[in-house]
């Protein structure tokens, strides 16, 4: 007898397994295994019959003969791995909802430690759709770690470049004829002298000094080198504070440096 609407209500979990089992109809790179959790074996057999007449393209359907360690039976569906796989999966689930509940379906996969909502765009980040680019879970994680590291390096490089640009813009208020930054060292040329300093920090004076744990109470006497440096800066001032040389400009920012 054909299944009617809601005949399998309250028989299924909302969790769907994806790519956690090995296919029988082909290689993992070509075939996705979707697993539905069922409370009773008979309900699993009913779902098996229903899916065998699905309007969606599937390769195989199978019911587990025994319950899993959580005491649920599994109905496994094998589907082609391709760019339409997620769309096909959603369509299959929508079809199943005709005989089950409208559940808040979520996906468990080897590529994510967390369950992912079936309708979330995040799902695309944890499902491999291209058979030619398919990677084992370990290789996939290694690739993602490499990509994340590269992105972080690019982010830090961009931030460093922005910081360098901000420092050079800050120094436009000085009398320096030329200033450049290379490998975190600030190279400056005045009308008579040159100087090189190591950059420690740059930004709003209150925040930077708090971060470095220094205060103006630790100001030291200017020596000959710093007096020459101040003459290069013009209206800007370089003051020795603790072990640092702090350059003050005409705004709220300061440049904290060290002698090279």
Phi, psi and omega in degrees: 000136182292147178288142177253172182304131177067016176298332180255022178298138180066022178248351186238148171277156178280350180278130178245130177274136180224123177061027178257356180230157183275131180287159177253345186259007180171188179279153182303325181294338182255341189231131174261139176252119177255130182239126176257138182265126185236142181289322186233149182294323180296320177297325176296319178294322178295318179294323178302312180296319180298315183290334178292346177247021182295149176279350181267150185281113177231158183268323185196153175227140181210144176254134178293136182288338183227156178290155177279178181303337177271005176072030174247143171277154182242138169249115183262133177238127178258130183229155176295138173273112178202182186294344180259006188299316181294319177299317179296321179297314179298321178295320179296316179297318178299323178293318179297327181298344176293335181244355180239206176268163168273089186267159172277077189298138172225161190248133169251134183215154180294341185272352180226138178282342183251156172288144183239131178299134182302327183269359182283140176294340179299334181304325181298337181281347186235017176232127179272122186252346183256109180303325183288337181253012185296137178235151173296158179307318180295316179293324179297315179296319179297318179295317179296322178295319178296317179296319180295320179296317179296318179296320179294319178296318179295322178296314180295322179295319179294320179295320179296320179294319177298318180296319178298317179297321180293322179294315180296325177294320178300320184284353176294343177279001180263183177260012180298141176277332183203143176212139178211157181236131179213126180053045177065017175247135181263116181255127185229147176228128176254193181290334182233336187229167173234159179207150176227130180228150175273131180280128179256312182196160178209140178153195179303133188305313183299314183292314183295315182292325176294318180297322181273351179070037180238158177217164182291349177291345181263020181295139179249172178287146175286131174265182184300317182297318181288328176296320176296319181296320179296326178293331175291325186282335181075241183287338176283153184236138174250120185238132176283119177233118186056230180268008186254162168246115186253124181261122178255138179245210182262005177235197184277355183275154172226155176245117180260126183227173174227155173292142179275000000 
